[in-house]
Amino acid sequence: MPEITRRQLLRSSATAAAGLAAVPLLASCGSPTASGPSKNLIGKPLLAVDEIPVGGGHILANDHVVVTQPTKGTFHVFSSTCTHQGCTVSQVQGGTIDCPCHGSKYSIINGAVKAGPAPRPLPEYKSQVKAGYVELT
Ligand code: FES
């Protein structure tokens, strides 16, 4: 059986530590957190459905979310914080949510990266339409 060297042991320990450090980040995906919208937003009307353009969306910068309506009657709520370096996205046009800082663009359908240096999609939050308004659930 081969012996493990001290260097190999240190390298594997560092890898394991890095993996553990990533766990809280992964666990926070998809739910409101300190880096996303306030938990106070859950159940609060964000926008009336008729305020959200079909094929577009609105950025609610103070609430740190973007509400989109890719097709009539289909709504999504994403984080408005760019996954590159944390700028707030600034516009929704042409089917993308755009970051002004380095040009990242995200799909209004699923938050996927369409262009730019962003390493990950925009996190999406669970939402529903209730009494004519989009709200987080
Ligand atoms: Fe958005 Fe760099 S912070 S592209």
Backbone and ligand atoms as CSV (ligand in chain L), in Angstrom:
chain,resi,resn,atom,element,x,y,z
A,1,MET,N,N,0.851,-1.184,0.000
A,1,MET,CA,C,0.000,0.000,0.000
A,1,MET,C,C,0.891,1.239,0.000
A,2,PRO,N,N,0.658,2.193,-0.925
A,2,PRO,CA,C,1.527,3.365,-1.014
A,2,PRO,C,C,1.334,4.272,0.194
A,3,GLU,N,N,2.456,4.852,0.638
A,3,GLU,CA,C,2.375,5.793,1.754
A,3,GLU,C,C,2.052,7.182,1.241
A,4,ILE,N,N,1.289,7.916,2.002
A,4,ILE,CA,C,0.942,9.285,1.621
A,4,ILE,C,C,2.027,10.215,2.155
A,5,THR,N,N,2.481,11.136,1.314
A,5,THR,CA,C,3.509,12.065,1.746
A,5,THR,C,C,2.871,13.189,2.530
A,6,ARG,N,N,3.716,13.891,3.283
A,6,ARG,CA,C,3.225,15.022,4.059
A,6,ARG,C,C,2.596,16.078,3.128
A,7,ARG,N,N,3.226,16.299,1.964
A,7,ARG,CA,C,2.707,17.282,1.007
A,7,ARG,C,C,1.321,16.881,0.495
A,8,GLN,N,N,1.166,15.581,0.194
A,8,GLN,CA,C,-0.135,15.110,-0.281
A,8,GLN,C,C,-1.194,15.280,0.799
A,9,LEU,N,N,-0.819,14.998,2.042
A,9,LEU,CA,C,-1.769,15.138,3.154
A,9,LEU,C,C,-2.212,16.594,3.300
A,10,LEU,N,N,-1.233,17.527,3.250
A,10,LEU,CA,C,-1.574,18.942,3.385
A,10,LEU,C,C,-2.460,19.403,2.232
A,11,ARG,N,N,-2.146,18.927,1.022
A,11,ARG,CA,C,-2.938,19.319,-0.150
A,11,ARG,C,C,-4.375,18.811,-0.030
A,12,SER,N,N,-4.557,17.585,0.388
A,12,SER,CA,C,-5.912,17.048,0.503
A,12,SER,C,C,-6.677,17.722,1.635
A,13,SER,N,N,-5.978,18.113,2.709
A,13,SER,CA,C,-6.653,18.833,3.796
A,13,SER,C,C,-7.132,20.195,3.333
A,14,ALA,N,N,-6.292,20.878,2.531
A,14,ALA,CA,C,-6.677,22.197,2.028
A,14,ALA,C,C,-7.879,22.080,1.097
A,15,THR,N,N,-7.910,21.051,0.277
A,15,THR,CA,C,-9.035,20.842,-0.632
A,15,THR,C,C,-10.310,20.593,0.155
A,16,ALA,N,N,-10.200,19.765,1.192
A,16,ALA,CA,C,-11.382,19.477,2.014
A,16,ALA,C,C,-11.879,20.735,2.711
A,17,ALA,N,N,-10.941,21.556,3.216
A,17,ALA,CA,C,-11.347,22.794,3.887
A,17,ALA,C,C,-12.052,23.728,2.919
A,18,ALA,N,N,-11.538,23.821,1.690
A,18,ALA,CA,C,-12.178,24.678,0.690
A,18,ALA,C,C,-13.579,24.174,0.378
A,19,GLY,N,N,-13.740,22.862,0.312
A,19,GLY,CA,C,-15.053,22.289,0.051
A,19,GLY,C,C,-16.030,22.597,1.164
A,20,LEU,N,N,-15.571,22.515,2.408
A,20,LEU,CA,C,-16.449,22.823,3.535
A,20,LEU,C,C,-16.827,24.294,3.542
A,21,ALA,N,N,-15.885,25.159,3.169
A,21,ALA,CA,C,-16.183,26.592,3.149
A,21,ALA,C,C,-17.265,26.912,2.131
A,22,ALA,N,N,-17.383,26.111,1.082
A,22,ALA,CA,C,-18.368,26.389,0.045
A,22,ALA,C,C,-19.771,25.941,0.442
A,23,VAL,N,N,-19.896,25.088,1.436
A,23,VAL,CA,C,-21.204,24.538,1.811
A,23,VAL,C,C,-22.223,25.615,2.172
A,24,PRO,N,N,-21.883,26.606,3.022
A,24,PRO,CA,C,-22.903,27.608,3.340
A,24,PRO,C,C,-23.355,28.383,2.111
A,25,LEU,N,N,-22.443,28.630,1.155
A,25,LEU,CA,C,-22.829,29.353,-0.055
A,25,LEU,C,C,-23.831,28.539,-0.850
A,26,LEU,N,N,-23.578,27.247,-1.005
A,26,LEU,CA,C,-24.491,26.414,-1.757
A,26,LEU,C,C,-25.828,26.291,-1.046
A,27,ALA,N,N,-25.781,26.208,0.278
A,27,ALA,CA,C,-27.019,26.039,1.033
A,27,ALA,C,C,-27.905,27.268,0.914
A,28,SER,N,N,-27.320,28.437,0.629
A,28,SER,CA,C,-28.131,29.646,0.588
A,28,SER,C,C,-28.785,29.867,-0.767
A,29,CYS,N,N,-28.416,29.093,-1.776
A,29,CYS,CA,C,-28.984,29.300,-3.103
A,29,CYS,C,C,-30.488,29.032,-3.093
A,30,GLY,N,N,-31.217,29.894,-3.768
A,30,GLY,CA,C,-32.632,29.648,-3.969
A,30,GLY,C,C,-33.528,30.090,-2.845
A,31,SER,N,N,-32.984,30.695,-1.819
A,31,SER,CA,C,-33.851,31.180,-0.760
A,31,SER,C,C,-33.377,32.567,-0.345
A,32,PRO,N,N,-34.275,33.382,0.164
A,32,PRO,CA,C,-33.884,34.720,0.575
A,32,PRO,C,C,-32.836,34.665,1.684
A,33,THR,N,N,-31.771,35.429,1.528
A,33,THR,CA,C,-30.692,35.449,2.510
A,33,THR,C,C,-30.231,36.875,2.702
A,34,ALA,N,N,-29.188,37.033,3.517
A,34,ALA,CA,C,-28.639,38.366,3.750
A,34,ALA,C,C,-28.141,38.986,2.455
A,35,SER,N,N,-27.657,38.165,1.512
A,35,SER,CA,C,-27.160,38.710,0.249
A,35,SER,C,C,-28.276,38.833,-0.780
A,36,GLY,N,N,-29.431,38.295,-0.490
A,36,GLY,CA,C,-30.562,38.377,-1.410
A,36,GLY,C,C,-31.624,39.274,-0.810
A,37,PRO,N,N,-32.853,39.052,-1.200
A,37,PRO,CA,C,-33.927,39.890,-0.682
A,37,PRO,C,C,-34.171,39.616,0.797
A,38,SER,N,N,-34.694,40.599,1.467
A,38,SER,CA,C,-35.034,40.442,2.869
A,38,SER,C,C,-36.122,39.387,3.041
A,39,LYS,N,N,-36.037,38.641,4.130
A,39,LYS,CA,C,-37.098,37.669,4.412
A,39,LYS,C,C,-38.438,38.365,4.618
A,40,ASN,N,N,-38.383,39.668,4.923
A,40,ASN,CA,C,-39.623,40.426,5.075
A,40,ASN,C,C,-40.391,40.537,3.767
A,41,LEU,N,N,-39.725,40.224,2.655
A,41,LEU,CA,C,-40.393,40.304,1.358
A,41,LEU,C,C,-41.317,39.125,1.103
A,42,ILE,N,N,-41.128,38.025,1.812
A,42,ILE,CA,C,-41.954,36.849,1.563
A,42,ILE,C,C,-43.417,37.180,1.865
A,43,GLY,N,N,-44.254,36.955,0.837
A,43,GLY,CA,C,-45.680,37.209,1.001
A,43,GLY,C,C,-46.084,38.653,0.748
A,44,LYS,N,N,-45.103,39.528,0.511
A,44,LYS,CA,C,-45.416,40.946,0.248
A,44,LYS,C,C,-45.543,41.139,-1.261
A,45,PRO,N,N,-46.593,41.797,-1.737
A,45,PRO,CA,C,-46.711,42.036,-3.173
A,45,PRO,C,C,-45.507,42.835,-3.684
A,46,LEU,N,N,-44.853,42.311,-4.738
A,46,LEU,CA,C,-43.700,43.012,-5.315
A,46,LEU,C,C,-44.154,43.958,-6.419
A,47,LEU,N,N,-44.892,43.409,-7.365
A,47,LEU,CA,C,-45.400,44.188,-8.499
A,47,LEU,C,C,-46.721,43.586,-8.950
A,48,ALA,N,N,-47.611,44.430,-9.461
A,48,ALA,CA,C,-48.829,43.931,-10.100
A,48,ALA,C,C,-48.423,43.287,-11.419
A,49,VAL,N,N,-49.092,42.200,-11.776
A,49,VAL,CA,C,-48.711,41.478,-12.990
A,49,VAL,C,C,-48.784,42.379,-14.227
A,50,ASP,N,N,-49.720,43.325,-14.244
A,50,ASP,CA,C,-49.826,44.183,-15.428
A,50,ASP,C,C,-48.781,45.288,-15.467
A,51,GLU,N,N,-47.939,45.382,-14.448
A,51,GLU,CA,C,-46.822,46.336,-14.462
A,51,GLU,C,C,-45.564,45.731,-15.081
A,52,ILE,N,N,-45.584,44.418,-15.318
A,52,ILE,CA,C,-44.383,43.722,-15.774
A,52,ILE,C,C,-44.531,43.445,-17.266
A,53,PRO,N,N,-43.671,44.034,-18.091
A,53,PRO,CA,C,-43.826,43.851,-19.539
A,53,PRO,C,C,-43.581,42.403,-19.966
A,54,VAL,N,N,-44.420,41.914,-20.891
A,54,VAL,CA,C,-44.210,40.577,-21.453
A,54,VAL,C,C,-42.908,40.620,-22.261
A,55,GLY,N,N,-42.034,39.657,-22.016
A,55,GLY,CA,C,-40.728,39.638,-22.681
A,55,GLY,C,C,-39.707,40.528,-22.004
A,56,GLY,N,N,-40.051,41.048,-20.820
A,56,GLY,CA,C,-39.134,41.943,-20.114
A,56,GLY,C,C,-39.239,41.771,-18.616
A,57,GLY,N,N,-39.020,42.853,-17.896
A,57,GLY,CA,C,-39.099,42.769,-16.453
A,57,GLY,C,C,-38.782,44.099,-15.811
A,58,HIS,N,N,-38.816,44.092,-14.486
A,58,HIS,CA,C,-38.503,45.284,-13.704
A,58,HIS,C,C,-37.500,44.927,-12.621
A,59,ILE,N,N,-36.570,45.850,-12.396
A,59,ILE,CA,C,-35.590,45.702,-11.322
A,59,ILE,C,C,-36.107,46.473,-10.112
A,60,LEU,N,N,-36.185,45.798,-8.986
A,60,LEU,CA,C,-36.554,46.452,-7.733
A,60,LEU,C,C,-35.278,46.511,-6.899
A,61,ALA,N,N,-34.479,47.551,-7.153
A,61,ALA,CA,C,-33.133,47.619,-6.572
A,61,ALA,C,C,-33.173,47.634,-5.049
A,62,ASN,N,N,-34.130,48.328,-4.473
A,62,ASN,CA,C,-34.184,48.392,-3.009
A,62,ASN,C,C,-34.505,47.041,-2.383
A,63,ASP,N,N,-35.224,46.209,-3.128
A,63,ASP,CA,C,-35.576,44.877,-2.634
A,63,ASP,C,C,-34.587,43.815,-3.119
A,64,HIS,N,N,-33.623,44.209,-3.966
A,64,HIS,CA,C,-32.569,43.312,-4.467
A,64,HIS,C,C,-33.119,42.168,-5.311
A,65,VAL,N,N,-34.178,42.454,-6.068
A,65,VAL,CA,C,-34.759,41.424,-6.936
A,65,VAL,C,C,-35.069,42.004,-8.314
A,66,VAL,N,N,-35.202,41.090,-9.281
A,66,VAL,CA,C,-35.680,41.412,-10.622
A,66,VAL,C,C,-36.879,40.518,-10.879
A,67,VAL,N,N,-37.985,41.107,-11.312
A,67,VAL,CA,C,-39.185,40.336,-11.632
A,67,VAL,C,C,-39.337,40.346,-13.146
A,68,THR,N,N,-39.418,39.152,-13.745
A,68,THR,CA,C,-39.535,39.071,-15.206
A,68,THR,C,C,-40.817,38.324,-15.603
A,69,GLN,N,N,-41.214,38.581,-16.858
A,69,GLN,CA,C,-42.350,37.876,-17.452
A,69,GLN,C,C,-41.948,37.492,-18.889
A,70,PRO,N,N,-41.202,36.379,-19.035
A,70,PRO,CA,C,-40.723,35.998,-20.371
A,70,PRO,C,C,-41.856,35.773,-21.368
A,71,THR,N,N,-42.909,35.118,-20.927
A,71,THR,CA,C,-44.089,34.920,-21.765
A,71,THR,C,C,-45.304,35.294,-20.926
A,72,LYS,N,N,-46.380,35.636,-21.601
A,72,LYS,CA,C,-47.570,36.129,-20.894
A,72,LYS,C,C,-48.013,35.147,-19.803
A,73,GLY,N,N,-48.083,35.651,-18.589
A,73,GLY,CA,C,-48.562,34.849,-17.476
A,73,GLY,C,C,-47.503,33.997,-16.794
A,74,THR,N,N,-46.245,34.055,-17.249
A,74,THR,CA,C,-45.153,33.309,-16.602
A,74,THR,C,C,-44.208,34.317,-15.951
A,75,PHE,N,N,-44.027,34.192,-14.641
A,75,PHE,CA,C,-43.232,35.171,-13.896
A,75,PHE,C,C,-42.077,34.489,-13.177
A,76,HIS,N,N,-40.975,35.244,-13.062
A,76,HIS,CA,C,-39.806,34.755,-12.331
A,76,HIS,C,C,-39.274,35.903,-11.477
A,77,VAL,N,N,-38.698,35.538,-10.334
A,77,VAL,CA,C,-38.039,36.531,-9.479
A,77,VAL,C,C,-36.602,36.062,-9.259
A,78,PHE,N,N,-35.657,36.923,-9.643
A,78,PHE,CA,C,-34.232,36.627,-9.506
A,78,PHE,C,C,-33.575,37.632,-8.567
A,79,SER,N,N,-32.420,37.251,-8.059
A,79,SER,CA,C,-31.578,38.218,-7.355
A,79,SER,C,C,-31.143,39.278,-8.346
A,80,SER,N,N,-31.018,40.528,-7.888
A,80,SER,CA,C,-30.532,41.602,-8.764
A,80,SER,C,C,-29.036,41.830,-8.579
A,81,THR,N,N,-28.381,40.955,-7.840
A,81,THR,CA,C,-26.947,41.099,-7.585
A,81,THR,C,C,-26.162,40.231,-8.558
A,82,CYS,N,N,-25.362,40.866,-9.389
A,82,CYS,CA,C,-24.555,40.158,-10.391
A,82,CYS,C,C,-23.624,39.164,-9.703
A,83,THR,N,N,-23.525,37.979,-10.297
A,83,THR,CA,C,-22.683,36.938,-9.694
A,83,THR,C,C,-21.202,37.130,-10.011
A,84,HIS,N,N,-20.868,38.142,-10.799
A,84,HIS,CA,C,-19.455,38.396,-11.097
A,84,HIS,C,C,-18.796,39.079,-9.904
A,85,GLN,N,N,-19.106,40.358,-9.699
A,85,GLN,CA,C,-18.490,41.078,-8.581
A,85,GLN,C,C,-19.503,41.836,-7.743
A,86,GLY,N,N,-20.774,41.494,-7.891
A,86,GLY,CA,C,-21.766,42.006,-6.965
A,86,GLY,C,C,-22.434,43.313,-7.308
A,87,CYS,N,N,-22.233,43.848,-8.502
A,87,CYS,CA,C,-22.967,45.057,-8.892
A,87,CYS,C,C,-24.458,44.733,-8.980
A,88,THR,N,N,-25.272,45.763,-8.868
A,88,THR,CA,C,-26.707,45.596,-9.082
A,88,THR,C,C,-26.991,45.715,-10.566
A,89,VAL,N,N,-27.734,44.751,-11.100
A,89,VAL,CA,C,-28.075,44.811,-12.522
A,89,VAL,C,C,-28.859,46.090,-12.775
A,90,SER,N,N,-28.802,46.589,-14.013
A,90,SER,CA,C,-29.346,47.928,-14.252
A,90,SER,C,C,-30.447,48.003,-15.296
A,91,GLN,N,N,-30.601,46.975,-16.127
A,91,GLN,CA,C,-31.674,47.053,-17.116
A,91,GLN,C,C,-32.104,45.666,-17.551
A,92,VAL,N,N,-33.348,45.625,-18.057
A,92,VAL,CA,C,-33.893,44.399,-18.647
A,92,VAL,C,C,-34.324,44.780,-20.055
A,93,GLN,N,N,-33.676,44.163,-21.032
A,93,GLN,CA,C,-34.052,44.459,-22.423
A,93,GLN,C,C,-33.574,43.342,-23.338
A,94,GLY,N,N,-34.321,43.126,-24.408
A,94,GLY,CA,C,-33.925,42.132,-25.398
A,94,GLY,C,C,-33.828,40.721,-24.841
A,95,GLY,N,N,-34.598,40.422,-23.816
A,95,GLY,CA,C,-34.592,39.075,-23.248
A,95,GLY,C,C,-33.501,38.813,-22.236
A,96,THR,N,N,-32.757,39.873,-21.858
A,96,THR,CA,C,-31.708,39.669,-20.858
A,96,THR,C,C,-31.786,40.707,-19.744
A,97,ILE,N,N,-31.210,40.309,-18.623
A,97,ILE,CA,C,-31.028,41.182,-17.457
A,97,ILE,C,C,-29.552,41.562,-17.486
A,98,ASP,N,N,-29.261,42.865,-17.546
A,98,ASP,CA,C,-27.901,43.307,-17.847
A,98,ASP,C,C,-27.218,43.980,-16.660
A,99,CYS,N,N,-25.942,43.671,-16.518
A,99,CYS,CA,C,-25.124,44.306,-15.481
A,99,CYS,C,C,-24.280,45.400,-16.125
A,100,PRO,N,N,-24.252,46.605,-15.531
A,100,PRO,CA,C,-23.523,47.716,-16.142
A,100,PRO,C,C,-22.014,47.661,-15.913
A,101,CYS,N,N,-21.578,46.854,-14.956
A,101,CYS,CA,C,-20.166,46.946,-14.546
A,101,CYS,C,C,-19.193,46.336,-15.553
A,102,HIS,N,N,-19.454,45.101,-15.981
A,102,HIS,CA,C,-18.518,44.448,-16.913
A,102,HIS,C,C,-19.252,43.743,-18.038
A,103,GLY,N,N,-20.547,44.027,-18.192
A,103,GLY,CA,C,-21.276,43.541,-19.360
A,103,GLY,C,C,-21.928,42.182,-19.263
A,104,SER,N,N,-22.031,41.620,-18.086
A,104,SER,CA,C,-22.723,40.324,-17.995
A,104,SER,C,C,-24.195,40.483,-18.341
A,105,LYS,N,N,-24.742,39.446,-18.962
A,105,LYS,CA,C,-26.167,39.413,-19.315
A,105,LYS,C,C,-26.724,38.063,-18.883
A,106,TYR,N,N,-27.929,38.100,-18.352
A,106,TYR,CA,C,-28.585,36.894,-17.850
A,106,TYR,C,C,-29.947,36.727,-18.519
A,107,SER,N,N,-30.336,35.497,-18.735
A,107,SER,CA,C,-31.633,35.190,-19.324
A,107,SER,C,C,-32.776,35.605,-18.397
A,108,ILE,N,N,-33.819,36.201,-18.991
A,108,ILE,CA,C,-35.009,36.526,-18.194
A,108,ILE,C,C,-35.843,35.275,-17.920
A,109,ILE,N,N,-35.523,34.175,-18.586
A,109,ILE,CA,C,-36.284,32.935,-18.413
A,109,ILE,C,C,-35.814,32.148,-17.194
A,110,ASN,N,N,-34.486,32.013,-17.077
A,110,ASN,CA,C,-33.962,31.156,-15.999
A,110,ASN,C,C,-32.729,31.730,-15.306
A,111,GLY,N,N,-32.361,32.958,-15.624
A,111,GLY,CA,C,-31.214,33.592,-14.981
A,111,GLY,C,C,-29.871,33.104,-15.497
A,112,ALA,N,N,-29.861,32.243,-16.506
A,112,ALA,CA,C,-28.602,31.702,-17.035
A,112,ALA,C,C,-27.732,32.811,-17.620
A,113,VAL,N,N,-26.436,32.621,-17.514
A,113,VAL,CA,C,-25.488,33.589,-18.080
A,113,VAL,C,C,-25.570,33.519,-19.600
A,114,LYS,N,N,-25.856,34.652,-20.242
A,114,LYS,CA,C,-25.907,34.722,-21.705
A,114,LYS,C,C,-24.666,35.406,-22.274
A,115,ALA,N,N,-24.010,36.243,-21.459
A,115,ALA,CA,C,-22.801,36.939,-21.916
A,115,ALA,C,C,-22.045,37.477,-20.708
A,116,GLY,N,N,-20.776,37.738,-20.937
A,116,GLY,CA,C,-19.974,38.430,-19.933
A,116,GLY,C,C,-19.233,37.510,-18.985
A,117,PRO,N,N,-18.573,38.130,-18.031
A,117,PRO,CA,C,-17.718,37.346,-17.129
A,117,PRO,C,C,-18.445,36.660,-15.975
A,118,ALA,N,N,-19.739,36.830,-15.849
A,118,ALA,CA,C,-20.446,36.233,-14.705
A,118,ALA,C,C,-20.208,34.718,-14.667
A,119,PRO,N,N,-19.824,34.192,-13.509
A,119,PRO,CA,C,-19.517,32.768,-13.413
A,119,PRO,C,C,-20.725,31.869,-13.176
A,120,ARG,N,N,-21.815,32.442,-12.714
A,120,ARG,CA,C,-22.985,31.636,-12.350
A,120,ARG,C,C,-24.272,32.377,-12.735
A,121,PRO,N,N,-25.373,31.613,-12.873
A,121,PRO,CA,C,-26.674,32.263,-13.129
A,121,PRO,C,C,-27.091,33.138,-11.953
A,122,LEU,N,N,-28.042,34.019,-12.209
A,122,LEU,CA,C,-28.660,34.748,-11.097
A,122,LEU,C,C,-29.515,33.767,-10.308
A,123,PRO,N,N,-29.405,33.744,-9.001
A,123,PRO,CA,C,-30.285,32.882,-8.214
A,123,PRO,C,C,-31.743,33.278,-8.420
A,124,GLU,N,N,-32.598,32.253,-8.530
A,124,GLU,CA,C,-34.029,32.506,-8.649
A,124,GLU,C,C,-34.702,32.179,-7.324
A,125,TYR,N,N,-35.687,32.980,-6.985
A,125,TYR,CA,C,-36.440,32.764,-5.752
A,125,TYR,C,C,-37.836,32.253,-6.089
A,126,LYS,N,N,-38.356,31.429,-5.221
A,126,LYS,CA,C,-39.698,30.891,-5.441
A,126,LYS,C,C,-40.712,32.014,-5.324
A,127,SER,N,N,-41.657,32.014,-6.250
A,127,SER,CA,C,-42.654,33.080,-6.265
A,127,SER,C,C,-43.992,32.532,-6.733
A,128,GLN,N,N,-45.009,33.359,-6.577
A,128,GLN,CA,C,-46.339,33.006,-7.045
A,128,GLN,C,C,-47.091,34.294,-7.375
A,129,VAL,N,N,-48.183,34.131,-8.069
A,129,VAL,CA,C,-49.075,35.265,-8.313
A,129,VAL,C,C,-50.259,35.097,-7.375
A,130,LYS,N,N,-50.504,36.145,-6.604
A,130,LYS,CA,C,-51.623,36.103,-5.660
A,130,LYS,C,C,-52.354,37.441,-5.738
A,131,ALA,N,N,-53.638,37.380,-5.983
A,131,ALA,CA,C,-54.489,38.568,-6.086
A,131,ALA,C,C,-53.915,39.584,-7.074
A,132,GLY,N,N,-53.352,39.084,-8.157
A,132,GLY,CA,C,-52.862,39.981,-9.202
A,132,GLY,C,C,-51.462,40.522,-8.982
A,133,TYR,N,N,-50.789,40.048,-7.946
A,133,TYR,CA,C,-49.434,40.530,-7.661
A,133,TYR,C,C,-48.452,39.372,-7.575
A,134,VAL,N,N,-47.212,39.627,-8.023
A,134,VAL,CA,C,-46.148,38.639,-7.860
A,134,VAL,C,C,-45.571,38.820,-6.466
A,135,GLU,N,N,-45.410,37.698,-5.774
A,135,GLU,CA,C,-44.831,37.739,-4.441
A,135,GLU,C,C,-43.915,36.551,-4.233
A,136,LEU,N,N,-42.959,36.683,-3.314
A,136,LEU,CA,C,-42.074,35.572,-2.960
A,136,LEU,C,C,-42.822,34.638,-2.016
A,137,THR,N,N,-42.500,33.338,-2.130
A,137,THR,CA,C,-43.148,32.371,-1.236
A,137,THR,C,C,-42.123,31.735,-0.304
L,1,FES,FE1,FE,-21.567,42.416,-13.120
L,1,FES,FE2,FE,-18.916,42.383,-13.302
L,1,FES,S1,S,-20.133,42.871,-11.549
L,1,FES,S2,S,-20.356,41.970,-14.840
